[in-house]
Amino acid sequence: MLSLLAAGSAAGLSSGFNAAVAGCFFAVESVLWPSSADATLPLTNTTSMVILSAVIASVVSEIGLGSEPAFKVPEYDFRSPGELPLYLLLGVLCGLVSSALSWCTSYMLNNVDNLHKATGIPRASFPVLGGLSVGLIALLYPEILYWGFENVDILLESRPFVKGLSIELLLQLVAIKIVATSLCRASGLVGGYYAPSLFIGAATGMAYGKFIGLAVAEFNPMINLSVLEVASPQAYGLVGMAATLAGVCQVPLTAVLLLFELTQDYRIVLPLLGAVGLSSWISSVQTKRGDGSGESSTGNNFAEGVPFSSNLCQVESSLCVDDDDVETTYSTRTLVSEAMNARYLKVSMCALLTDVIDLMLAEKESCAVIIDTDDTLIGFLTLKDIQEYGKIAKARSKKPKELVVSELCLLNGGVCSVPWTATPDMELSYAQMTMNKYGVNQVPVVRNIHERAYPVGILDLDSISLTYSALATRRSLS
């Protein structure tokens, strides 16, 4: 399955952009590398399948559609080595733009989830609302819609008689496209980041190139900048496309090779490598910081739980399918009540941490629900939380055995807070997807009575897997 997935990914990119080499590296970066190491996987055969699929797809595409790429590529010009710092600065800018898209998507996902829980609006209504919102935005900015890369041609001014866009409008399009893309993803519309990242990168690079050109022309009479020959904005637009693609989808090698194949100009490689490397590094650093702060990410983890990682589900939401036949069969018919564990630990805020650990050891549980005096849910504590805080307390020369649960929750930055809760009548597939989005392995299951949450069980990923397997086994026996 992994080999076929990699081969199909290579074929898709190869035929879509007429770039066979970039298609091969896309399969490697987005499918083979992120997959867990498997000694039984025939990597040699997989690589051969990827190459053959990319070549055959490219040949068939050229026969049926011609040899023209997806969008018209303007001529690339590289004026002087003095421009290289400008391209590096563009890479930094594209990395920040990529991080902005990641943050905006996470923010939208959280808001939609909170709106669903607060208002009870059916999930099926959100794609309608998302499409309506994007349509209203497109009345003012029609360029944000997908026209099959015609809008990229407009940004790059690569077709004759195409009027160029101003710097102000280009910057507006960057911001609006980020918002529209995040809104589509959060509302459940089918779409990904690959095409939007090319659009956002082209707009960012063109705006940056036009600004640099104006700045050099402005300061040249005052300061002799004759040694600095600035290329046309299209050159920065092309590099901006690759840098943003690398930052958003975390496919730096694919981005470099894709633009190299499209331009067929070796001079673009050096600026590309610098800009793409910086953009990919900056966006990955921001993603790791976001994960460390406890914020939910985008898929990766675009996951969604894996934040903008090299995950096909993050690159294209239409590929967010479960390759487990068992889960596919039962995911839409199984409720949380069938998978949750009704036996769980309940502790109070005034309980000693040592007592909590003793309870976990006695009951063979790795988590506990923190309840108030009236049995309502106020927090969630795991053995990992206690272990991590024990290390911090030991470094500070404190005695963690004397601490109570409330002190740990307060002193460790709200670690006991509950990011999300499930309900017994919730579909198990939705609960699992939300747990992956938040990056948690266990969540409390509650019944909401008069706007108060009363815990009734614990749901974890192991129990979900066990439930699916048991249902499949029962079905096979019957």
C-alpha positions as CSV (number, residue, x, y, z in Angstrom):
1,M,0.0,0.0,0.0
2,L,2.8,2.4,0.9
3,S,4.5,1.7,-2.5
4,L,1.3,2.3,-4.4
5,L,0.7,5.5,-2.5
6,A,4.2,6.8,-3.2
7,A,3.9,5.9,-6.9
8,G,0.5,7.6,-7.2
9,S,1.8,10.7,-5.6
10,A,4.8,10.9,-7.9
11,A,2.5,10.3,-10.9
12,G,0.1,13.0,-9.9
13,L,2.7,15.7,-9.5
14,S,4.6,14.6,-12.5
15,S,1.5,14.8,-14.8
16,G,0.1,17.9,-13.2
17,F,3.3,20.1,-13.6
18,N,5.1,18.1,-16.3
19,A,8.0,17.7,-13.8
20,A,8.9,14.0,-13.5
21,V,12.0,14.5,-11.3
22,A,10.1,16.7,-8.8
23,G,7.3,14.1,-8.7
24,C,9.8,11.4,-7.6
25,F,11.1,13.6,-4.8
26,F,7.6,14.6,-3.8
27,A,6.8,10.9,-3.2
28,V,10.0,10.5,-1.2
29,E,9.5,13.6,1.0
30,S,5.7,13.3,1.5
31,V,5.2,9.5,1.7
32,L,8.4,7.4,2.2
33,W,10.3,9.6,4.6
34,P,7.4,10.4,7.0
35,S,6.4,6.7,7.1
36,S,7.8,4.7,10.0
37,A,10.8,2.6,9.2
38,D,9.9,-0.9,8.2
39,A,12.6,-3.4,7.6
40,T,10.3,-5.5,5.5
41,L,9.6,-2.7,3.0
42,P,11.3,-3.3,-0.3
43,L,12.7,0.2,-0.8
44,T,14.5,-0.7,-4.0
45,N,11.3,-1.9,-5.6
46,T,9.4,1.1,-4.2
47,T,11.9,3.5,-5.7
48,S,11.6,1.8,-9.1
49,M,7.8,2.0,-8.9
50,V,8.0,5.7,-8.1
51,I,10.3,6.5,-11.0
52,L,8.3,4.4,-13.5
53,S,5.0,6.0,-12.4
54,A,6.4,9.5,-12.7
55,V,7.8,8.9,-16.2
56,I,4.7,7.1,-17.5
57,A,2.4,9.8,-16.1
58,S,4.5,12.5,-17.6
59,V,4.5,10.9,-21.0
60,V,0.8,10.2,-21.0
61,S,0.2,13.8,-19.9
62,E,2.3,15.2,-22.7
63,I,0.5,13.1,-25.3
64,G,-2.9,14.1,-24.0
65,L,-2.4,17.7,-22.9
66,G,0.8,18.8,-24.5
67,S,4.2,19.7,-23.0
68,E,3.1,23.0,-21.5
69,P,3.4,23.2,-17.7
70,A,0.4,24.0,-15.5
71,F,1.1,27.7,-15.6
72,K,3.2,29.8,-18.0
73,V,6.6,30.3,-16.5
74,P,8.2,33.7,-17.2
75,E,11.9,33.9,-18.1
76,Y,14.1,33.9,-15.1
77,D,17.0,36.4,-14.9
78,F,19.8,36.6,-12.4
79,R,21.6,39.9,-12.5
80,S,24.5,39.7,-10.0
81,P,25.7,37.7,-7.0
82,G,24.9,40.8,-4.9
83,E,21.3,39.8,-5.2
84,L,21.7,36.6,-3.1
85,P,21.1,38.4,0.3
86,L,17.8,39.7,-1.1
87,Y,16.7,36.2,-2.0
88,L,17.7,35.0,1.5
89,L,15.6,37.8,3.0
90,L,12.7,36.6,0.7
91,G,13.1,33.1,2.2
92,V,12.7,34.5,5.7
93,L,9.6,36.4,4.6
94,C,8.1,33.3,3.0
95,G,8.9,31.3,6.1
96,L,6.9,33.8,8.2
97,V,4.0,33.7,5.7
98,S,4.0,29.9,5.9
99,S,3.9,30.1,9.7
100,A,1.0,32.6,9.4
101,L,-1.0,30.1,7.3
102,S,-0.3,27.3,9.9
103,W,-1.4,29.5,12.8
104,C,-4.5,30.8,10.9
105,T,-5.6,27.3,10.1
106,S,-5.2,26.1,13.7
107,Y,-7.1,29.1,14.9
108,M,-10.0,28.5,12.4
109,L,-10.2,24.8,13.3
110,N,-10.4,25.6,17.0
111,N,-13.1,28.3,16.4
112,V,-15.2,26.0,14.2
113,D,-14.9,23.2,16.8
114,N,-15.9,25.5,19.6
115,L,-18.8,26.9,17.6
116,H,-20.1,23.4,16.9
117,K,-20.0,22.5,20.6
118,A,-21.5,25.8,21.8
119,T,-24.3,26.1,19.3
120,G,-25.0,22.5,18.2
121,I,-24.9,23.4,14.5
122,P,-24.6,20.2,12.5
123,R,-21.2,19.4,11.1
124,A,-22.8,19.0,7.6
125,S,-23.7,22.8,7.7
126,F,-20.1,24.0,8.0
127,P,-19.0,23.3,4.4
128,V,-22.1,25.2,3.2
129,L,-21.2,28.2,5.5
130,G,-17.6,28.0,4.5
131,G,-18.4,28.0,0.8
132,L,-20.8,30.9,1.3
133,S,-18.1,32.9,3.2
134,V,-15.4,32.3,0.6
135,G,-17.9,33.2,-2.2
136,L,-18.6,36.5,-0.5
137,I,-14.9,37.2,-0.1
138,A,-14.4,36.4,-3.8
139,L,-16.9,39.1,-4.8
140,L,-14.2,41.6,-3.7
141,Y,-11.1,39.5,-4.5
142,P,-12.0,37.1,-7.3
143,E,-8.3,36.2,-7.7
144,I,-8.3,34.0,-4.6
145,L,-10.5,31.4,-6.4
146,Y,-8.9,28.5,-8.1
147,W,-8.8,29.0,-11.9
148,G,-6.5,26.2,-12.8
149,F,-3.4,28.4,-12.2
150,E,-4.7,31.2,-14.5
151,N,-4.5,33.4,-11.4
152,V,-0.9,32.5,-10.9
153,D,-0.3,33.7,-14.5
154,I,-1.9,37.0,-13.5
155,L,0.3,37.3,-10.5
156,L,3.5,36.5,-12.4
157,E,2.4,38.7,-15.4
158,S,3.6,35.9,-17.6
159,R,1.0,36.2,-20.3
160,P,0.9,39.0,-22.9
161,F,-1.5,41.9,-22.3
162,V,-1.8,41.0,-18.6
163,K,-2.0,44.1,-16.4
164,G,0.3,43.8,-13.4
165,L,-1.1,44.1,-9.9
166,S,0.1,46.8,-7.4
167,I,2.1,46.0,-4.3
168,E,-0.8,46.9,-2.1
169,L,-3.2,44.6,-3.9
170,L,-0.6,41.8,-3.9
171,L,-0.2,42.1,-0.1
172,Q,-4.0,42.1,0.3
173,L,-4.2,38.9,-1.8
174,V,-1.6,37.2,0.4
175,A,-3.6,38.0,3.6
176,I,-7.0,37.2,2.0
177,K,-5.8,33.9,0.5
178,I,-4.5,32.8,3.8
179,V,-7.8,33.5,5.5
180,A,-9.8,31.9,2.7
181,T,-7.6,28.7,2.6
182,S,-7.8,28.3,6.4
183,L,-11.6,28.9,6.3
184,C,-12.0,26.2,3.7
185,R,-10.0,23.7,5.6
186,A,-11.6,24.4,8.9
187,S,-15.2,24.2,7.5
188,G,-14.6,20.8,5.9
189,L,-14.3,21.8,2.3
190,V,-12.1,19.5,0.1
191,G,-8.9,21.3,-0.6
192,G,-5.3,21.4,0.3
193,Y,-2.2,23.6,0.6
194,Y,-0.3,22.8,-2.5
195,A,-2.0,25.1,-5.0
196,P,-2.7,27.8,-2.4
197,S,0.9,27.9,-1.3
198,L,2.0,28.5,-4.9
199,F,-0.5,31.4,-5.2
200,I,0.6,32.9,-1.8
201,G,4.2,32.5,-2.7
202,A,3.8,34.1,-6.1
203,A,2.0,37.1,-4.6
204,T,4.6,37.4,-1.8
205,G,7.5,37.2,-4.2
206,M,6.0,39.6,-6.7
207,A,5.2,42.2,-4.0
208,Y,8.7,41.8,-2.6
209,G,10.4,42.1,-6.0
210,K,8.4,45.2,-6.9
211,F,9.2,46.8,-3.5
212,I,13.0,46.0,-3.9
213,G,12.9,47.5,-7.4
214,L,11.3,50.7,-6.2
215,A,13.7,50.9,-3.2
216,V,16.8,50.5,-5.3
217,A,15.5,53.1,-7.8
218,E,14.7,55.5,-5.0
219,F,18.0,55.3,-3.2
220,N,20.3,55.0,-6.3
221,P,20.5,58.8,-6.8
222,M,21.6,59.2,-3.1
223,I,23.7,56.1,-2.7
224,N,25.5,54.6,-5.6
225,L,24.0,51.1,-5.9
226,S,25.3,50.4,-9.4
227,V,26.9,47.2,-8.1
228,L,23.5,45.9,-7.3
229,E,21.5,45.0,-10.3
230,V,18.0,43.9,-9.3
231,A,16.2,41.3,-11.4
232,S,12.6,41.6,-12.5
233,P,9.8,41.0,-9.9
234,Q,8.9,37.7,-11.8
235,A,12.3,36.2,-10.7
236,Y,11.4,36.9,-7.0
237,G,7.9,35.6,-7.7
238,L,9.2,32.3,-8.9
239,V,11.5,31.9,-6.0
240,G,8.7,33.0,-3.6
241,M,6.5,30.2,-5.0
242,A,9.1,27.5,-4.2
243,A,10.0,29.0,-0.8
244,T,6.4,29.1,0.4
245,L,5.6,25.7,-1.0
246,A,8.6,24.3,1.0
247,G,7.5,26.2,4.1
248,V,3.9,25.2,4.0
249,C,4.2,21.5,2.9
250,Q,7.7,20.9,4.2
251,V,8.9,19.5,0.9
252,P,12.1,21.6,0.2
253,L,13.7,19.2,-2.3
254,T,10.5,19.0,-4.3
255,A,10.1,22.8,-4.3
256,V,13.7,23.3,-5.6
257,L,13.4,20.6,-8.3
258,L,9.9,21.7,-9.4
259,L,11.0,25.3,-10.1
260,F,14.3,24.1,-11.7
261,E,12.4,21.8,-14.1
262,L,9.8,24.5,-14.9
263,T,12.4,27.3,-15.6
264,Q,15.1,25.0,-17.0
265,D,17.6,27.6,-15.9
266,Y,20.5,26.5,-13.7
267,R,21.0,30.0,-12.5
268,I,17.9,29.8,-10.3
269,V,19.3,26.9,-8.2
270,L,21.5,29.0,-5.9
271,P,18.8,31.6,-5.0
272,L,16.3,28.8,-4.7
273,L,18.3,26.7,-2.3
274,G,18.9,29.6,0.0
275,A,15.4,30.9,0.0
276,V,13.8,27.4,0.3
277,G,16.1,26.3,3.0
278,L,15.5,29.3,5.2
279,S,11.7,29.2,4.6
280,S,11.5,25.5,5.4
281,W,13.6,25.9,8.5
282,I,11.7,28.9,9.9
283,S,8.3,27.3,9.4
284,S,9.5,24.1,11.0
285,V,10.9,25.9,14.0
286,Q,7.6,27.8,14.5
287,T,5.7,24.6,14.2
288,K,7.8,22.9,16.9
289,R,7.3,26.0,19.2
290,G,3.6,25.8,18.6
291,D,3.5,22.1,19.5
292,G,5.5,22.7,22.7
293,S,3.1,25.4,23.9
294,G,0.2,23.0,23.7
295,E,-1.5,24.7,20.8
296,S,-3.3,22.4,18.4
297,S,-1.6,22.3,15.0
298,T,-2.7,21.7,11.6
299,G,-1.9,18.2,11.0
300,N,0.9,18.8,10.6
301,N,0.1,17.6,11.2
302,F,-1.8,20.4,8.6
303,A,-1.9,16.5,10.9
304,E,-4.6,17.8,10.9
305,G,-2.8,16.8,14.1
306,V,0.6,16.8,12.4
307,P,1.4,20.5,11.9
308,F,2.0,21.2,8.3
309,S,4.2,18.1,8.2
310,S,5.0,16.1,5.1
311,N,1.7,14.3,5.4
312,L,-0.5,13.8,2.3
313,C,-3.6,14.4,4.4
314,Q,-2.2,17.8,5.4
315,V,-1.2,18.7,1.8
316,E,-4.6,17.7,0.4
317,S,-7.6,17.1,2.6
318,S,-9.3,14.9,0.1
319,L,-6.6,12.3,0.9
320,C,-7.6,12.2,4.6
321,V,-8.9,8.6,4.5
322,D,-8.2,5.7,6.8
323,D,-6.4,2.9,5.1
324,D,-7.6,0.5,7.7
325,D,-10.5,-1.5,6.3
326,V,-11.8,-2.2,9.8
327,E,-12.0,1.4,10.7
328,T,-13.5,2.3,7.4
329,T,-16.3,-0.3,7.8
330,Y,-17.3,0.7,11.3
331,S,-16.2,4.3,11.8
332,T,-19.6,5.7,10.8
333,R,-21.6,3.3,12.9
334,T,-19.7,3.1,16.2
335,L,-20.3,5.4,19.1
336,V,-18.0,6.5,21.9
337,S,-20.0,4.6,24.4
338,E,-19.0,1.3,22.8
339,A,-15.2,2.1,23.1
340,M,-14.9,4.1,26.3
341,N,-13.7,2.5,29.6
342,A,-16.3,3.0,32.3
343,R,-13.8,2.2,35.0
344,Y,-11.5,5.2,35.7
345,L,-9.8,7.0,38.5
346,K,-11.4,10.1,40.2
347,V,-9.3,12.4,42.3
348,S,-9.8,15.8,43.9
349,M,-7.7,18.9,43.7
350,C,-6.5,18.4,47.3
351,A,-5.2,14.9,46.8
352,L,-1.5,14.2,47.3
353,L,0.4,13.4,44.2
354,T,1.9,10.3,46.0
355,D,-1.6,9.1,46.7
356,V,-2.6,9.6,43.0
357,I,0.4,7.6,41.9
358,D,-0.5,4.8,44.3
359,L,-4.0,4.7,42.9
360,M,-2.7,4.6,39.3
361,L,-0.4,1.7,40.3
362,A,-3.2,-0.2,42.1
363,E,-5.7,0.2,39.3
364,K,-3.2,-0.1,36.5
365,E,-4.3,3.2,35.0
366,S,-2.1,6.0,33.6
367,C,-4.6,8.9,34.0
368,A,-7.1,10.3,36.4
369,V,-10.1,12.6,36.2
370,I,-10.0,15.6,38.5
371,I,-13.5,16.3,39.9
372,D,-15.1,18.9,42.1
373,T,-17.1,18.3,45.3
374,D,-20.3,17.8,43.2
375,D,-18.6,15.3,40.9
376,T,-18.3,17.7,38.0
377,L,-15.2,17.6,35.7
378,I,-12.6,20.3,36.4
379,G,-9.4,18.8,35.0
380,F,-7.5,15.8,33.7
381,L,-4.1,14.4,35.0
382,T,-1.8,11.8,33.5
383,L,1.1,10.0,34.8
384,K,3.3,11.7,32.2
385,D,2.3,15.1,33.6
386,I,3.4,14.0,37.1
387,Q,6.7,12.6,35.8
388,E,7.5,15.7,33.8
389,Y,6.7,18.0,36.8
390,G,8.8,15.7,39.1
391,K,11.8,16.4,36.9
392,I,11.2,20.2,37.1
393,A,10.6,20.1,40.9
394,K,13.8,18.1,41.4
395,A,15.8,20.6,39.4
396,R,14.3,23.4,41.6
397,S,15.2,21.4,44.8
398,K,11.5,21.0,45.7
399,K,9.8,17.9,47.1
400,P,7.2,16.7,44.6
401,K,5.9,14.1,47.2
402,E,4.6,17.0,49.4
403,L,2.6,18.6,46.5
404,V,-1.1,18.2,46.0
405,V,-2.8,18.0,42.6
406,S,-3.9,21.7,42.7
407,E,-0.3,22.9,43.2
408,L,0.9,20.8,40.2
409,C,-1.9,22.2,38.1
410,L,-1.1,25.8,39.1
411,L,2.7,25.7,39.2
412,N,3.1,23.8,35.9
413,G,1.2,26.2,33.7
414,G,-2.3,24.8,33.6
415,V,-1.2,21.3,32.6
416,C,-4.4,19.8,34.1
417,S,-6.7,21.7,31.7
418,V,-8.9,19.6,29.5
419,P,-8.5,20.6,25.8
420,W,-11.5,18.6,24.7
421,T,-14.1,16.2,26.0
422,A,-16.1,13.4,24.2
423,T,-19.7,12.4,24.9
424,P,-21.1,8.8,24.9
425,D,-23.4,9.4,21.9
426,M,-20.6,10.9,19.7
427,E,-19.4,9.0,16.6
428,L,-16.2,7.2,17.4
429,S,-14.6,8.3,14.1
430,Y,-15.1,12.0,14.9
431,A,-13.8,11.5,18.5
432,Q,-10.7,9.8,17.1
433,M,-10.1,12.5,14.5
434,T,-10.4,15.2,17.2
435,M,-8.0,13.4,19.5
436,N,-5.5,13.3,16.7
437,K,-6.0,17.0,16.0
438,Y,-5.2,17.9,19.6
439,G,-2.4,15.4,19.8
440,V,-3.8,13.6,22.9
441,N,-4.1,9.8,23.6
442,Q,-6.8,10.0,26.3
443,V,-9.8,12.2,26.8
444,P,-12.6,12.2,29.4
445,V,-16.1,11.2,28.3
446,V,-18.8,13.3,29.9
447,R,-22.5,13.8,30.1
448,N,-23.6,17.4,29.9
449,I,-26.4,18.2,32.3
450,H,-27.5,21.8,32.8
451,E,-24.3,23.1,31.3
452,R,-22.2,21.0,33.7
453,A,-19.9,18.1,32.7
454,Y,-20.1,14.9,34.6
455,P,-17.5,12.3,33.8
456,V,-18.7,8.8,32.8
457,G,-15.6,7.2,31.3
458,I,-12.2,7.5,29.6
459,L,-11.6,7.2,25.9
460,D,-8.1,6.3,24.7
461,L,-6.6,5.3,21.3
462,D,-5.9,1.7,22.5
463,S,-9.5,1.2,23.3
464,I,-10.6,2.6,20.0
465,S,-8.3,0.2,18.1
466,L,-9.5,-2.7,20.3
467,T,-13.1,-1.8,19.6
468,Y,-12.6,-1.7,15.8
469,S,-10.7,-5.0,15.9
470,A,-13.3,-6.8,18.1
471,L,-16.2,-5.6,15.8
472,A,-14.3,-6.8,12.8
473,T,-13.7,-10.2,14.4
474,R,-17.3,-10.6,15.4
475,R,-18.4,-9.7,11.9
476,S,-16.0,-12.3,10.4
477,L,-17.3,-15.0,12.8
478,S,-20.9,-14.3,11.9
